[in-house]
Amino acid sequence: MASILFTTMGSWGDLFPFVGVAVELQRRGHAVRIGASPAWHDIVTEAGIDFVPLGRRVGFEEFAQHPEIFGRMPFGLRAALQHFVFDQIDELTRDLEGSMTGADLLVTHPAHIAAHNVAERLGVPRVVGTVFPSMIPSAHTVPGGTRIGPWSGGLGRLMNRAAWRSASVSTAVLFDRPINRHRRALGLPPVRAGLLRLPMTARRTVVMASPAVVDQQPDWPRSITATSFVAWDRAEQRPVPPATEAFLHAGRPPVLITLGASSAVDAGDFFEHVTSEVVATGARALVVTGPASPPPNHFDPDRVHITGFVPFSAVARRCRAGIHHAGIGTTVAVMRAGIPHLAVPKGFDQPDTAALIERLGIGIAIRWRQRNRHMHAAVARLLDDGELRRRAGALGKRLAEEDGARSSAAAVEAALNT
């Protein structure tokens, strides 16, 4: 059996799929560890996986200190990499070098530049694990964060390629200097547009997304494999609290309202305003605040229940709709539950995910800055549109037939034999 190290950056939406795959690989007999910010130690060890701390603590408090990381791609990503990777690159390098000793395979986040460079220097083969393939070039797509496209047909493919060339230039300008500074320190040759190119040098890329949602493009290299969504979200370790269970049993299915984890650190008036709009329709609301401070609880407790954390896999299917930020983990949970979405994206890849929700016909999206202006009408449509509900239900049934942890683990194992 193999020794496999997972490394990731970001928040729960990045970490949870890796934990789910790691648990499955460990069940198959492999020696598995997860290296990440010390902030995520308890989540990993509670799942029975060995944890390796990498660098300094980067958790919700640190996210709140840098609201610029929630900007649109690629600028939000640049801020996140600057504060949480490049500013501690020496510590990450030291910890990564120690943790990769004896590893047969590294499975890493596509944007974890330090992990890519250290693995190349040490000769450790890499697998890139991602949920939505916004950084994989194709003539049939446009880069993540692009406001228009993709286009179809021969002319459309030319325009898509032009968008990727433009992204290559812009990422080179934004990221190549710190990437190549690190590579020089490791004795590695420089790269151009490293943010896009380094992930493509991995032995395999595992896109942990369902073919019902993300198309495997015809011009992707054979090393790229689409599997399905990984549903792990601590449900086995953190059951639904009794008070939440009582609320769910006490009346009609509520509307799930959440900003996930990292986006909740800068919630503003989101929870208060959205909950008021939902209650005004006569619906009930299950409000999951994550690390955010709960809103003033002046609502009727029979109509509104507020909690800090609950596994979405255990409660979303018992709700009638979800209002959220279009974060990857939350979106997948709501998709699997088969209920319609109202997406209010803030930053990172969330606008792309919100656009995907609309293209699939399973929900609607409004911009974060315009949320209060459009929330009333959006909530009314969310609860009344039967076609949204029908399409969301059909997708949920299809996703329920897929096992993303199992298929993704098999794809990682295949890389060991390449």
N, C-alpha and C positions, 0 to 999 in steps of 0.2 A: 504493500500500500504506500501511497505517496504522502509527502509532507507539503501541505498547501497553505500559503499565507495570503489572506485577504487584506487589502488596505483600501481605505476610503477617506474622503473628506466630505464636508457638508454636514447635513443634519439627518434626521430620522429617515426621510425619504430616500437618502443615499445609503444609509446603514442597514435598514430593515431587510431589503432584498438580499444583501450579502449574508446577513445572519441566517435567513431562511435557506439559502443554498449551502452555507457552511454546515448547518444542522443536518441536511440531507447527505452531504459528503461524509460527515463524521459517522452517520448511521451506516454508510457503506464501508466503513473501516479505515478511512483516511485520517491522518493526523492533521487537524485543522486549527489554525489560529487566525484571529482578526486583529489587525493593527489599526488604531485610530486615535483620535483625541482622547486624553484621559477622561474627558467628560462622559464618554459612553461606556465606561468600564462596567457598570452594573448591568446595563442592558445586555451586553455580550455574555457576561459570566452567568447571569440568570438563565440564559438559554443553554448553558452547559458547554460553552465554547471558551477555549483559552484566549485571554486578552493580552495584547502587547501595546503598551502606551507609546504613542509616537508624538514627539514634540511637546509643546506646552498645551495647557487646557484651552480648548476652543469650544465653548458651549453657548447656551442661550444668552447669558450675560454679555459675552463678547460680541455676539450678533447684535444685541441691542445698542452697544456702544458704536457700531458702525452701520448706520442705516443706509449708507451709500451702497452697500452690497446688494440691496434689493432693487437696484436699477435694472433697466433692460439690458439684455445681452447686446454686445459683449462687455459693456461697461460695468455692470454689476459683478460679472465674473472676474473682471480685472481687479476690482476692489477686493473681492473675496480672496483671490490668489495672492494679492499683495499683502493683505493683513494676516492671512492664515497659512500661507505657504512660504512665499519669498522672504517675509520678515523673520521667519524661523528656519530658514533652509538648512543652516548648519546643524541645528538640533535634530531636524527631521532626517538629515543624511546620516548622522551618527546612529540614530535609533533604527533606521531602515537597514543600514549595513549590518547591525547586530541581529535584527530579526530575520533577515534573509539568509543568514548562514545555515546551510543544510537544507534549505527549501528546494523542493523539486519544481515548484510552480508558484508564480505570483498572480493573483487575481486583483485587479486594481480599477479604480475610477478613471474614466478617460482623461480627466483634467488634473490628475494627481502627478504633476510634473516631476516632483522629487522622486516618486516611486518609479516612474519610467526611466529616469536617468540613472538611478542607483542600480536598478535591475540590469540595465544595459552594461554598466561597468562591471558588475559581478557575474554577468553571463547567466542570470536566472531567467528562464523563459516566462513570458507574460501572456495573460489573458485579460482583455478589457471587458468589464461588465457594465452594461448601461441599460436603462429602461427605455428612453426614447432616443432614437438615433439622430439627434440634431447636429452631431459633429462628424457624421459619416458622409463624405462627398458622393453625389450621384447626379447624373444628368436628369433625373426624374424628380429631384427635390431641390429645395433652397436651404441655405444655412439657417440654423436656429436664430431667431431674432429678426429675420427678414420680414418686413411688414406686408410684402406682396408676393404673389406666386404661391406654389410652383405653377409652371405653365406646361401645357401638353403639346404634342405634335413635334415635328422636326424643328420648327422655329422656336417652340417653347423649350426644347432641350438645349438649344444654343443659349437661350436666355438664362436657363438654370445654371449652365456651365459658367456663364459670365458672372452670375451671382457668387458662385463658389470661388472663382478667381479673385473677385473683389474681397471676399471674406479672407482669402489667403493673404492678400496684401495687408488688410487691416489687422489681422491677428499677428502678422509679422511685426507691424509697427507697434502694436500694443504689448506684445509678450516676448518677442525674440530676445531682447536684450537681457532680461533676468534669466530666461531659460538658458541662453548660451553662456552667461556668466557662471551658472551652476555647472554646465557641462565642461567648461574649461577647467574649473576647479577639480573635476573628476577625471580629467585627462581625456575627455570625449570630444569628437569633432563637432563643430557648430551645425545647426540645422536651420532651415528657413521655414517660417510658418509652423513652428514646432508644436503649437497647441493643437493643430489639426493633424500634423504628420506623425508625431510620436505615437498616438494611439493606433495608427494604421500600421505601425511596425510590429505590433504584437502578434504572437503566434495565432491567436484566435480572438475574435470579438463576439461576445454573447449578448445579443439584444434581448433583454428579458421583458418582452412585450408580445402580446398575442397577435397572430396573423390576422385576426378579426379587427384589429385596431391599427397596426403598423404593417405596411407592405414591405416584404423583402424585395428590394429593388433588383432588377435584372442585371445591372452593371456592378453590383457589389461583388467584391472578391469572394472566392469560395471559403475563405477563412472566416466570413461573417455568418453567424447562425442566429436566426430568430427563434425563440423558444416560447415562453409565455410569462405572464405576470407572476411574481412571487408574492404570495398572500401573507407572509409572516408579519405579525404586528404585536407580539407579546401576549397573544390571547391565552396561551397555555400558562404563562407566568402571572398574568394580571387579569383575573376574571372580572366580569362586570360587577361593579359594586352593588350591594343589596338595594340601596336607595335608587339607583338608576334602573335596576330590574323592576322595582315596584312602580316607578313612573311609567315604564314601557308597558306594563301590564294594566295600568289603571285607565287607559283611554285609547283613543284612535292613534294610529301611527303618527309620530311627530315629524317635523322637519329637522334634519340634522344641520346644525350651524357650527362651522369651525374654520379656523385658519391654520390647522395643522400644528406644527411645532415651531420652526424658525420664523415663519411669517407672523406668528402671534405675538412676537416680542414688540412689535410696533403696530398694535391693533387699532389705535385711535378710538373712534366711536363705533367701530364696526359691529361689535356684539350688541351693544345697546340699540343701535338703530335698526339692524336687521331683525333682531328679536321682536322689536315693537311692530315692525311691518308684518312679520309672520303672524303674531298674535292678533293683529287688526283684521286679518282675514278669517279669523275663527279657528285657525290651526293651532296645534300644540308645537312646542319647540324643545329639542334636546340640544343644549349649547355646550360644546366641548372647547374650553378655552386654551388648553395646552399650558405653556408657561406664562401666559398673559394673566393680568389681574382680572378677576371676574367682574362683570358689570354690576352696577347697583341692582340688588335682587328685590325690586319692588313688584315683580310679576306674581301672579297667582301661581302657587306651587303646583296646582293641578294642571296648569297650562304650560309652565316653563320649568325645566330642570337644568341646572347648571353644574357642570363637573369639570375637573381639570384634565383628566385622562380617562379614556375608555377604549378598548380595542375596537376599531371600526368594523373589523370582520365579524364581530359578535353583535353589533347593534345596527349597522347601516341597513341590512336587509329587513329590519323591523321598522324602518322609517319610510316616509312617503316621498321624500326628495332630499337633496343635499345642497346646501349653499356653502361654498368654500372658495379657496384661493387658487385652485387649479394646481396645487402642488402634486408631485407625481404620486406619492404614497396615498394621499387622500383621494385623488382622482381614481386610482386603481380600485380602492376600496368601494367607492360609490359605483363605479362601473360594474364590479363583481356583484354588488347588491341588486343591480337591475333597476335602479331608481334614477329619475332625471336630475340633471345638474343645473345649478345657477353658479357660474364661475365668475369670480371677481379677482383677476390676477394682479399681483403686485410687482413682481420682478423675476429675475433669473429666466428660466425657461417657461414660467407660468403663462405668459401670453400665448406662446406656441401651443401649450397644452389646452388652453381655453379655446383657441381656434380649432384644434382637433375635435374637441367636444361638440362644437357647432357643426363641423363638417360631417360628423357621424350622425347628426340629428338627434342626439340624446340629451341636449341641454342648450342653454343660452349663456352668453357672456356679456358682461358690462365692464368698462374700464374702472380701475380702482379710484381714480380721481373723480369719476362721474357717478360713483356708486349711490350717493344719497339722492342725486337728481333722478336716477332711473330705477332705483330699487323698488319703489311701489309697483310700477307697471311690470317689472321683471318678476317679482314674487307672484303677482296675480297670474301671469302667463305660466310660470313654473308649475303652479298648482292646478291650472285649468286645462293645459294643453295635453289632450289625450294622445296625440301622435308622438310627442316627446316620451311620454310614459310607455307607449307600446314599443318604440325602438329601444329605449333603455332596458326594458324587460327582456327583449329578445337577445340583446348583447349579454346581459347578465346570465341568461341560461347557457349561452355558448361558453362564456368564460368559466362557468361552474364545472364544465366538462374537462377543463385543462388543469394540469398540475405543473405550474411553473418551476417550483423548487426541484422536482424530479427531472424535468427536461433540461433545465439549466445545469444541474449537477452532471447530467450525462454529457452535455456539451463541454463542460470543464474537464471531465475525465478524458474525453476524446483528445483534448489538447495535450494530455500527458503522453499520448501514444503517437503524436505527430512527429 
